[in-house]
Amino acid sequence: MTQTSGPHVGRRGFMLGTAAIATAAALGYPFESVSAATVLDQAAPDLATYQPTFFTKDEFALLCAMVDRLIPGDGDGEKIGPGALEANVPVFLDMQVGGDYGQDWYLKGPFPKNPDPLMGYQMPYMPAEIYRKGLAMAAKAAQDAHGKAFAELTADEQDAFLTDLQKDKIDFLAQGEDYLTAGNFFSQLLSDTRNGYLADPMYGGNKGMGAWIMIGYPGARASFREWVTQHNVKYPLGPVSVKGMRA
């Protein structure tokens, strides 16, 4: 699992000067205590010390290891952007799967097994249940196949295992599951990982707006109309979050 503290402390320099003061005022900090690190830490907890509220400790460790392979860091996020762990994607997943997104869906049968993909979502499970079931079965499959936890596998072994999940080569039916397939679980995980990587930081991921900086996305700026028609011209300003933080 990639380290999430230490080498990338420089990334917190995204919030400096008056931008940090303005955000601190919105969050209720006294001006004399304002610092860029203080404001950013309030919005983006340190993954290394984060205590999940929905996932168990073991589930969260497995989740971290999986998303680290879906969007791996390069060891130097300043070059190509942050990885999923540097962007706090697991924090996003814990907050959202444990909240309304994960537990407040309208579900009414019938629930056909092996439905046509064009039918859309056809399972009797909310996302929270998909993660709880999927992580448990994935953990067992990795242990059965390799004699060790997924997080202890080499990067190549982890990639091969995730590919098997994606291609339904891991049999959840053999573990007593009638509806959720390995491919279903992988698709849910991949989609939510992407969302957490690119979402507004208020939802827990995209720490420091690093993903937005990487792709040149302006975020929630009130107006950038003059740039819409300027093709192949790099946008010169950093992104702004919904809560007013500037990067």
C-alpha positions as CSV (number, residue, x, y, z in Angstrom):
1,M,0.0,0.0,0.0
2,T,1.4,3.4,-1.0
3,Q,2.4,5.7,1.8
4,T,0.1,8.8,2.1
5,S,2.2,11.1,4.2
6,G,5.7,12.5,4.1
7,P,6.8,12.8,0.5
8,H,3.8,14.7,-0.7
9,V,3.6,17.4,2.0
10,G,4.4,20.0,-0.7
11,R,1.0,19.4,-2.2
12,R,-0.5,21.4,0.6
13,G,1.1,24.6,-0.8
14,F,-2.0,24.8,-3.1
15,M,-3.7,26.9,-0.5
16,L,-1.7,30.1,0.3
17,G,-2.2,33.6,1.5
18,T,-5.5,35.4,1.1
19,A,-7.1,32.2,-0.3
20,A,-6.5,30.4,2.9
21,I,-7.8,33.4,5.0
22,A,-11.0,33.7,3.0
23,T,-11.7,30.0,3.3
24,A,-10.9,30.0,7.0
25,A,-13.4,32.9,7.5
26,A,-16.1,30.8,5.9
27,L,-15.2,27.8,8.2
28,G,-15.2,30.0,11.3
29,Y,-11.4,30.0,12.0
30,P,-10.0,33.1,13.8
31,F,-7.6,35.0,11.5
32,E,-4.7,34.8,13.9
33,S,-4.7,31.0,13.7
34,V,-5.0,30.8,9.9
35,S,-2.6,28.7,7.8
36,A,-2.9,27.0,4.5
37,A,-2.2,23.6,6.2
38,T,-4.8,24.2,8.9
39,V,-7.6,24.9,6.4
40,L,-6.6,22.1,4.1
41,D,-6.4,19.6,6.9
42,Q,-9.9,20.5,8.0
43,A,-11.2,19.7,4.5
44,A,-8.9,16.7,3.9
45,P,-8.0,14.4,6.7
46,D,-4.7,12.4,6.7
47,L,-5.5,9.0,5.2
48,A,-2.8,7.4,7.4
49,T,-4.7,8.3,10.6
50,Y,-8.3,8.4,9.2
51,Q,-10.7,6.3,11.2
52,P,-13.5,4.9,8.9
53,T,-17.0,5.3,10.1
54,F,-18.7,2.7,7.8
55,F,-16.0,0.2,6.8
56,T,-14.3,-2.0,9.3
57,K,-10.6,-1.8,9.7
58,D,-10.0,-4.8,7.6
59,E,-12.5,-3.7,4.9
60,F,-10.8,-0.3,4.7
61,A,-7.3,-1.8,4.4
62,L,-8.5,-3.9,1.5
63,L,-10.3,-1.0,-0.1
64,C,-7.1,1.1,0.1
65,A,-5.0,-1.6,-1.5
66,M,-7.5,-2.0,-4.3
67,V,-8.0,1.6,-5.2
68,D,-4.2,2.1,-5.1
69,R,-4.0,-0.3,-8.0
70,L,-6.9,1.3,-9.9
71,I,-5.3,4.7,-9.8
72,P,-1.7,4.1,-8.7
73,G,0.6,6.9,-7.5
74,D,3.9,7.4,-9.2
75,G,5.8,8.2,-6.0
76,D,6.0,11.8,-7.1
77,G,2.5,13.3,-7.5
78,E,4.0,16.6,-8.6
79,K,4.8,15.1,-12.0
80,I,1.6,13.5,-13.2
81,G,-0.8,14.0,-10.4
82,P,-1.9,12.2,-7.3
83,G,-2.8,8.5,-7.0
84,A,-6.1,7.4,-5.5
85,L,-4.5,7.2,-2.0
86,E,-3.0,10.7,-2.3
87,A,-6.3,12.0,-3.4
88,N,-8.1,10.4,-0.3
89,V,-10.4,8.3,-2.5
90,P,-10.9,5.8,0.4
91,V,-12.2,8.6,2.6
92,F,-14.7,9.6,-0.2
93,L,-15.8,5.9,-0.3
94,D,-16.2,5.7,3.4
95,M,-18.2,8.9,3.6
96,Q,-20.5,8.2,0.6
97,V,-21.1,4.5,0.9
98,G,-21.8,5.0,4.6
99,G,-24.2,7.9,3.8
100,D,-27.3,8.4,1.6
101,Y,-25.6,7.3,-1.6
102,G,-24.8,3.9,-0.1
103,Q,-27.9,3.3,1.9
104,D,-30.9,5.3,0.6
105,W,-32.0,3.9,-2.8
106,Y,-35.4,2.9,-4.0
107,L,-35.4,-0.8,-4.6
108,K,-38.3,-2.8,-5.7
109,G,-38.3,-6.2,-7.5
110,P,-38.4,-8.3,-9.5
111,F,-34.7,-8.7,-9.6
112,P,-33.7,-10.9,-12.6
113,K,-30.5,-12.7,-12.4
114,N,-28.0,-12.1,-15.2
115,P,-30.0,-9.2,-16.7
116,D,-29.2,-7.6,-20.0
117,P,-26.7,-4.8,-19.4
118,L,-29.1,-2.4,-21.1
119,M,-31.6,-2.9,-18.3
120,G,-29.4,-0.9,-15.9
121,Y,-29.2,-1.5,-12.2
122,Q,-31.1,-4.8,-11.4
123,M,-29.8,-6.0,-8.0
124,P,-31.6,-6.1,-4.7
125,Y,-28.6,-4.5,-2.9
126,M,-27.8,-0.9,-2.1
127,P,-24.2,0.1,-2.7
128,A,-23.4,-0.3,1.0
129,E,-24.4,-4.0,0.7
130,I,-22.5,-4.4,-2.5
131,Y,-19.3,-3.3,-0.8
132,R,-19.8,-5.3,2.3
133,K,-20.5,-8.5,0.4
134,G,-18.0,-7.8,-2.4
135,L,-15.1,-7.0,-0.1
136,A,-15.7,-10.1,2.0
137,M,-15.8,-12.4,-1.0
138,A,-12.8,-10.7,-2.7
139,A,-10.8,-11.1,0.6
140,K,-11.6,-14.8,0.8
141,A,-10.8,-15.3,-2.9
142,A,-7.4,-13.7,-2.5
143,Q,-6.6,-15.7,0.6
144,D,-7.7,-19.0,-1.0
145,A,-5.7,-18.3,-4.2
146,H,-2.5,-17.0,-2.7
147,G,-2.5,-17.9,1.0
148,K,-2.2,-14.2,2.0
149,A,-4.3,-11.0,2.1
150,F,-4.7,-9.0,-1.1
151,A,-2.7,-6.1,0.4
152,E,0.3,-8.5,0.9
153,L,0.4,-9.5,-2.8
154,T,2.9,-8.0,-5.3
155,A,1.6,-5.2,-7.5
156,D,1.5,-7.7,-10.5
157,E,-0.5,-10.2,-8.5
158,Q,-2.9,-7.5,-7.3
159,D,-3.4,-6.4,-10.9
160,A,-4.0,-9.9,-12.1
161,F,-6.5,-10.5,-9.3
162,L,-8.4,-7.3,-10.1
163,T,-8.5,-8.3,-13.8
164,D,-10.0,-11.6,-12.7
165,L,-12.6,-9.7,-10.8
166,Q,-13.4,-7.5,-13.7
167,K,-13.8,-10.5,-16.1
168,D,-15.9,-12.6,-13.6
169,K,-13.2,-15.2,-13.3
170,I,-13.7,-15.2,-9.6
171,D,-16.8,-17.1,-8.7
172,F,-18.9,-15.4,-6.1
173,L,-21.7,-18.0,-6.7
174,A,-19.4,-20.6,-5.1
175,Q,-19.4,-18.5,-1.9
176,G,-23.2,-18.6,-1.8
177,E,-24.0,-15.3,-3.5
178,D,-26.9,-15.4,-6.0
179,Y,-27.0,-11.9,-7.4
180,L,-23.7,-10.1,-7.0
181,T,-21.0,-11.2,-9.4
182,A,-17.3,-10.3,-9.2
183,G,-17.7,-8.1,-12.3
184,N,-20.6,-6.2,-10.7
185,F,-18.5,-5.5,-7.6
186,F,-15.5,-4.4,-9.7
187,S,-17.6,-2.1,-11.8
188,Q,-19.1,-0.5,-8.7
189,L,-15.7,0.0,-7.2
190,L,-14.1,1.4,-10.3
191,S,-17.0,3.8,-10.9
192,D,-16.9,5.1,-7.3
193,T,-13.1,5.3,-7.3
194,R,-13.3,7.6,-10.4
195,N,-16.0,9.7,-8.8
196,G,-14.0,10.1,-5.6
197,Y,-10.9,11.0,-7.5
198,L,-12.6,13.8,-9.4
199,A,-15.4,15.0,-7.0
200,D,-15.4,18.2,-5.1
201,P,-13.3,17.9,-2.0
202,M,-16.3,18.5,0.2
203,Y,-17.3,14.9,-0.5
204,G,-14.0,13.5,1.0
205,G,-11.9,12.8,-2.0
206,N,-9.8,14.9,-4.5
207,K,-7.5,16.1,-1.7
208,G,-6.1,19.5,-2.3
209,M,-8.0,19.5,-5.7
210,G,-4.9,17.6,-7.0
211,A,-6.9,15.8,-9.7
212,W,-8.5,19.0,-10.9
213,I,-5.1,20.7,-11.1
214,M,-3.8,17.8,-13.1
215,I,-6.5,18.1,-15.8
216,G,-6.8,21.9,-15.7
217,Y,-10.3,21.9,-14.4
218,P,-11.4,25.3,-13.0
219,G,-13.8,23.8,-10.4
220,A,-16.6,26.0,-9.0
221,R,-15.3,29.3,-10.3
222,A,-18.2,31.7,-10.8
223,S,-17.2,32.7,-14.3
224,F,-14.6,31.6,-16.9
225,R,-16.7,32.2,-20.1
226,E,-13.8,34.1,-21.8
227,W,-11.8,30.9,-21.8
228,V,-14.5,28.6,-23.3
229,T,-13.6,29.5,-26.9
230,Q,-9.9,29.6,-26.5
231,H,-9.0,26.2,-27.7
232,N,-5.6,24.6,-26.9
233,V,-4.8,27.4,-24.5
234,K,-3.9,26.4,-21.0
235,Y,-6.3,27.8,-18.3
236,P,-4.0,29.9,-16.1
237,L,-5.9,29.9,-12.8
238,G,-6.1,27.1,-10.3
239,P,-9.5,25.5,-9.4
240,V,-11.9,26.6,-6.7
241,S,-13.9,24.2,-4.6
242,V,-17.6,24.6,-3.8
243,K,-16.7,25.8,-0.3
244,G,-14.3,28.4,-1.7
245,M,-10.9,26.8,-1.2
246,R,-8.5,27.7,-3.9
247,A,-5.7,25.6,-5.3
